[in-house]
Amino acid sequence: RIYQMTRSSVDIVDNRVVVSGGQVPQAVAQVQARIQWRGTVMLYDGSEMDAWAYACAVECTWGKPDMQVVPDREPDLAAVRRVLCLAKTPGGAFSPEAVAAADASSDGLPGLAAQ
């Protein structure tokens, strides 16, 4: 079913779900919804992002919001902080440096949201 919707293949290898080809961001969101997954997304360069940061990065790269890539679960506090920090750096959202800076941020959520 995921392949029919996204033209992406989904394979389980060891303790990983590997998504490739087609519309990968939409397929990642579909996998999360079907298997109740709350893991990380490993990018081609080996860096990792949580599902919410990945959705934000995809939307920043595309330059528009897309409900098809948004996870179907509420984000935790760390994910909210990461998304707000990444949203401030469009285009750089996929870089490991931007993710590390978001994780290291100590700014309060109200201040981040206002920026």
N, C-alpha and C positions, 0 to 999 in steps of 0.2 A: 504493500500500500504506500509506504514512504517513497519507494522508487517511482511509482506511478505519479505521485504528486510533485516530486522534486527532481526526478532523474538522477538521484544520488543513491549510491549503494551503501548499505549498512552491514557491517560485519562485526562479529564479536571475536576478538583475539585476546586470549588470556584474560586479563582483568580490564580490558579496554573495549570501547565501542568505537569502531573506525568508520567514519563517514567520508566518502570521497565522490568527486564528480558532480555534475549538475549544479543544483542550487544548495550548496552545503549549509549556509546559515539557516534556511528554512528546514532542512533535514535535521539539523541539530535540535531545533526547537521541537520538531515532531517526535524525535527519539526521546527527548526529555519528558514530553507529555505522556508517552506510551509506557515507559518503563519506570516512571517516578524517580528519575535520576537527579541527583544533586551533586554532581562531580564537577570536574574542571574540563575545559576545552583545551586540548593541546594543539597549538598552531604548527604550521609547517616548519617554522624555525626552532621548534622544541619548547618555546615559551608556553606558559599556561595561563588561562583566564577562567574566572568563574562564569557561569552562564549569563548572568546579568551584564557583566563587563563586556563579554563577547557580543551580546546583542547591541549594546551601546556602541561598541567599536564598529560593528557592521553598519549600523545606521549612520554613524559619523562618516564612514568611508563612502557610503551611498549618497550622503547628503540629504537624507529624508528619513522620516520614521517609517517603520514597517512592522505592523502587529504580528506578522508571520514569524518573526525571529525572537519575539519576546517570550521569556520563560513563563510557564503557567503557574508558578509558585511565587509567593511573596518573598522579596529579598530580605536577607538579614541585615543588621546594621553595617557590617563590613562591606557588603555588596552595595548598599546605598551610598556609602562614602566613596567607594571606588567609582561608581557610575557618575556621581556628581563631579569628582575630580577629572575623570576621563572626558566628560562632556565639555570641560573647559579647554581641552586640547584637541579640537577636531583635526583629523588627519594624522595625529600622532598617537591615536588611541590604541593602535596595534603594536606600538613599540614596547619592548620590555621595560625601557626606562620610564615611560609614562605609567605603566602598571605599578612599578616599584615606587614611584613618587606618590601615586594614589594610595598605596598601602602604607607609606610612611607619613602621610598627611595627618596632622593633629588639629586641623581646622574644625570648628564646630559645624554641625550639619546646617543650622540656620544661615551661617555665613557662606557656606559652600552653595547652598540653594539660591542665595541672593545674587551670587556672582554671575 
